Structures are given as C-alpha cells and as structure tokens.
Amino acid sequence: MEFTIEKGELTEEMKKKINDAIIDGLNYGYMLEHNRYFFVDKFYDTDFKKVTPYAPRGSRMFDLTEVLEIDTLPETQQIADLLKKATWE
C-alpha cells in the first residue's frame, strides 16, 4: 500500500489501523483504499447547522476566521463552542 503524508508523521501503528479499517470496511461493502485518513488526539462536540433546505451538492470548505468573524483562531474547544452559535447556508 502506498501512503502520502500531508502533515505530521505516519507510524507503523497508524498504517496498521488504516489497513485494519480497510479490511473491516469490506465486511460492510465499503471500498476504503483511496481515501484520506486523519488521526486526531481528541474530538470536540459542536453543532454547525445548515439553515437552508436540501442537502448540499458536493463538498464544502469553510474559512473559520470568516465564519466566526475573527482574525485569529482560538483554542480548539473555543472554536467548537463558537460554531454551536454559527450557521451556514
């Protein structure tokens, strides 16, 4: 398997977890070989709601400084808390 690292380091343990996920996904009909995988230290609860009807077409990327109307991003927990009050269309 070929890996392309975008940021950080990729350990042998991480490679094994990716490979295990790919194999497990086959049991559910998923083909996970050509995906991006992210490793994080912690997940944060938030609720960034879409306020218009219908599902979005395609993927969406957001500049959090624009969404939150701030110049620099605070700590991750504070970003998650601020996103609970924000919406998108």
BELNORMO-V419739 format. One record per backbone hydrogen bond with DSSP energy under -0.5 kcal/mol. NH is the residue of the N-H (numbers start at 1). CO is the residue of the C=O. Records with the same first field share a line. If there is no record, write none. Layout:
NH=CO  CO
This chain:
5=3
6=4
11=9
15=11
16=12
17=13
18=14
19=15
20=16
21=17
22=18
23=19
24=20
25=21
26=22
27=23  24
28=25
29=26
30=25
32=30
35=32
49=47  86
51=88
52=88
58=56
64=62
66=63
67=63
68=64
70=65
79=75
80=76
81=77
82=78
83=79
84=80
85=82
86=83
88=49
